[in-house]
Amino acid sequence: MPTLPPLPEAVAVLGNPVHPVDLDAAAAWVLAAAEGAKPRLVVTLNPEIVVRSRHDEALRRALGRADLTVADGVGVVWAARRAGFDLPGRVPGVDLVFALLERAGPDVRVALLGGRPGVAERAAATAAERWGTDVVFVRDGYFDREREGGGVAAAVAASGAHVLLAGLGEGQEVVLEAHREAWGARVLIGVGGTLDVLAGAAKRTPEWTRRFALEWAWRVGLDPARWHRIPRLLRFVALTLRHRR
């Protein structure tokens, strides 16, 4: 069993812990944790999650219990800087997942949970073809979290998965934390829309938007379904500007 690499002490970003690690260090830690002896929760923190946690006690508790929290969004890096902390940079959730699957190859059993019907299956096929990933469980995200959450967790545990990648949208961290032991997996990661990207159901933003950290503007600007997120982003900006070291 590999030794779990030590993490640098987390810093507080608007009340949320964030570990100052880069993509390489985060992927190495997750890969080691996948062969560990206890379930670990990984959070990819973005401005929307920060804002929602301000009035969602269950989400705030889940974030506080995470074993690794990375700065998914450029806004989190900016807020950390405002608080006096220089993070190594962003660790986008999709990049973390791709790096993990590439490094793990067929040696780590993976469960894919979330998305519309068929998305997890297509994501599994892509991962198997691209990296030889051993996907042992797939299911869409359409289930009642309170009534069926325990049963879904038991099914994941029965599959023998080492890593659970859950794209369950808002509140995914709460679902993962609520059944932390029951999932059976050693690493639990809320991956948002990553399964859609892996399945080809959603495209990554142009490379230049990633280079200049403008993915959020591209997505929100071109997709009216995302316009409801704008008030949250503005709220995050306001919170950050008011924050002092």
C-alpha positions in Angstrom: 0.0 0.0 0.0 1.6 3.3 -1.1 2.2 6.1 1.4 -0.2 8.9 1.0 1.7 12.0 0.1 1.4 14.7 2.7 -0.6 17.7 1.8 0.4 21.3 2.5 -1.8 22.9 5.2 -5.1 24.2 3.7 -5.7 27.9 3.6 -9.1 29.5 4.2 -10.8 31.1 1.2 -14.0 32.8 2.2 -14.4 30.3 5.0 -13.6 27.2 2.9 -10.4 25.2 3.2 -8.3 25.0 0.0 -5.1 23.0 -0.4 -2.3 24.9 -2.2 -1.4 22.1 -4.7 -0.9 22.0 -8.4 -2.5 19.5 -10.8 0.5 17.1 -10.6 0.5 17.0 -6.8 -3.3 16.6 -6.7 -3.3 13.7 -9.2 -0.5 11.9 -7.3 -2.4 12.3 -4.0 -5.6 11.0 -5.4 -3.9 8.0 -7.1 -2.2 7.1 -3.8 -5.5 7.5 -1.9 -7.2 5.2 -4.3 -5.1 2.4 -2.9 -5.6 3.4 0.7 -7.6 2.0 3.5 -10.3 4.7 4.1 -12.6 6.8 2.0 -11.4 10.2 1.0 -13.6 13.1 -0.2 -12.1 15.4 -2.9 -13.8 18.7 -3.6 -13.1 20.8 -6.7 -14.1 24.2 -5.4 -15.5 26.9 -7.6 -17.2 30.3 -6.9 -20.7 28.9 -7.2 -20.0 26.2 -4.5 -18.6 28.9 -2.3 -21.7 31.1 -2.6 -24.1 28.2 -2.1 -22.2 27.1 1.0 -23.0 30.5 2.6 -26.6 29.5 3.1 -26.5 25.6 2.8 -25.4 24.1 6.1 -25.2 20.6 4.8 -22.9 21.7 2.0 -20.8 23.8 4.3 -20.3 20.7 6.6 -19.4 18.5 3.6 -16.8 21.0 2.4 -15.3 21.2 5.8 -14.9 17.4 5.9 -13.1 17.1 2.6 -9.7 15.5 2.6 -8.5 17.4 -0.4 -9.9 20.6 -1.8 -8.5 22.1 -5.0 -9.2 25.5 -6.6 -11.2 24.6 -9.6 -12.1 28.1 -10.6 -9.9 31.1 -11.3 -12.1 33.1 -8.9 -11.0 30.9 -6.0 -7.4 31.6 -6.9 -8.2 35.3 -6.9 -10.1 35.2 -3.6 -7.1 33.3 -2.0 -4.8 36.0 -3.2 -7.0 38.7 -1.8 -6.8 36.8 1.5 -3.0 36.8 1.3 -2.4 33.3 0.0 -0.7 32.5 -3.3 -2.0 29.2 -4.7 0.1 27.3 -7.3 -2.8 27.8 -9.7 -6.1 26.2 -10.7 -6.8 22.5 -10.7 -9.8 22.2 -12.9 -11.9 19.2 -12.1 -11.9 17.9 -15.7 -8.1 18.1 -15.8 -7.8 16.3 -12.5 -10.0 13.5 -13.7 -8.2 13.1 -17.0 -4.8 13.1 -15.3 -6.0 10.5 -12.8 -7.4 8.2 -15.4 -4.3 8.5 -17.6 -2.0 7.7 -14.7 -4.1 4.9 -13.4 -4.7 3.1 -16.6 -6.4 -0.3 -16.0 -5.0 -0.5 -12.4 -7.7 1.4 -10.7 -11.4 0.4 -10.8 -13.7 3.3 -11.4 -17.4 4.0 -10.9 -19.1 6.7 -13.0 -22.3 8.1 -11.6 -24.3 11.0 -13.0 -25.4 12.8 -16.1 -28.4 12.0 -18.3 -29.2 8.5 -19.3 -26.5 7.1 -21.6 -23.8 9.7 -20.6 -22.0 7.5 -18.1 -22.0 4.6 -20.5 -20.4 6.7 -23.3 -17.9 8.2 -20.8 -17.0 4.7 -19.7 -16.4 3.6 -23.3 -14.2 6.6 -24.0 -12.1 6.1 -20.9 -11.6 2.5 -21.7 -10.5 3.2 -25.2 -8.3 6.2 -24.3 -6.6 5.0 -21.1 -7.7 1.4 -20.6 -9.8 2.4 -17.6 -11.5 -0.4 -15.8 -15.0 1.0 -15.3 -16.9 -1.3 -13.1 -20.1 0.7 -12.5 -22.2 3.2 -14.5 -25.4 4.8 -13.7 -27.1 8.1 -14.6 -27.9 10.8 -12.0 -31.6 10.5 -12.1 -32.5 9.0 -8.7 -34.1 10.3 -5.5 -31.1 11.2 -3.3 -33.0 10.8 0.0 -34.9 7.6 -0.9 -32.5 5.9 -3.2 -29.1 7.3 -2.2 -28.3 4.4 0.1 -29.2 1.8 -2.4 -27.1 3.4 -5.1 -24.2 3.6 -2.7 -24.5 -0.1 -1.9 -24.5 -0.9 -5.7 -21.3 1.1 -6.1 -19.7 -0.7 -3.1 -20.7 -4.1 -4.6 -18.9 -3.2 -7.8 -15.5 -3.0 -6.0 -14.7 0.4 -7.4 -11.6 2.2 -6.0 -12.7 5.6 -7.3 -16.2 7.1 -7.6 -16.6 10.0 -10.1 -19.9 11.6 -9.4 -21.4 14.2 -11.7 -24.6 14.9 -9.7 -24.8 18.7 -10.1 -25.7 20.9 -7.2 -25.2 19.2 -3.8 -23.1 16.4 -5.2 -20.6 16.9 -2.3 -23.4 16.5 0.2 -24.5 13.2 -1.4 -20.9 11.9 -1.4 -20.3 12.9 2.2 -23.6 11.5 3.5 -22.8 8.0 2.3 -19.0 8.3 2.6 -18.5 4.8 4.2 -21.3 3.1 2.2 -19.9 3.9 -1.2 -17.1 1.4 -0.6 -14.8 3.4 -2.8 -11.5 4.9 -1.5 -11.8 8.2 -3.3 -15.0 10.1 -3.9 -14.9 13.1 -6.3 -17.7 15.4 -7.3 -16.9 16.1 -11.0 -19.7 18.3 -12.2 -20.0 18.2 -16.0 -16.8 16.2 -16.5 -18.7 13.0 -17.5 -20.5 15.0 -20.2 -17.1 16.1 -21.6 -15.7 12.6 -21.4 -18.8 11.2 -23.2 -18.6 13.8 -25.9 -22.0 15.3 -24.8 -20.3 18.6 -24.0 -17.2 20.1 -25.5 -14.4 21.7 -23.6 -14.1 25.5 -24.1 -11.5 26.7 -26.7 -7.9 26.5 -25.5 -7.5 30.2 -25.4 -10.3 30.5 -22.8 -8.5 28.0 -20.6 -5.2 29.8 -21.1 -6.7 33.1 -19.9 -9.0 31.4 -17.3 -12.2 32.6 -19.1 -14.0 29.3 -19.5 -16.8 30.5 -17.2 -17.4 33.6 -19.3 -17.5 31.4 -22.5 -20.0 28.9 -21.0 -22.3 31.4 -19.4 -22.3 33.8 -22.4 -23.2 31.2 -24.9 -25.6 29.1 -22.9 -28.8 30.8 -21.8 -29.5 27.9 -19.5 -26.5 29.0 -17.4 -27.5 32.6 -17.1 -29.1 31.9 -13.7 -25.5 31.5 -12.4 -24.6 35.1 -13.1 -26.0 36.4 -9.8 -24.0 33.8 -7.9 -20.8 34.9 -9.7 -21.6 38.5 -8.9 -22.2 37.6 -5.3 -18.8 35.8 -5.2 -17.1 38.9 -6.5 -18.8 41.1 -3.9 -17.8 38.7 -1.1 -14.2 38.6 -2.3 -13.9 42.4 -2.6 -15.2 42.8 1.0 -12.9 40.2 2.3 -9.6 41.3 3.9 -6.6 39.3 5.0 
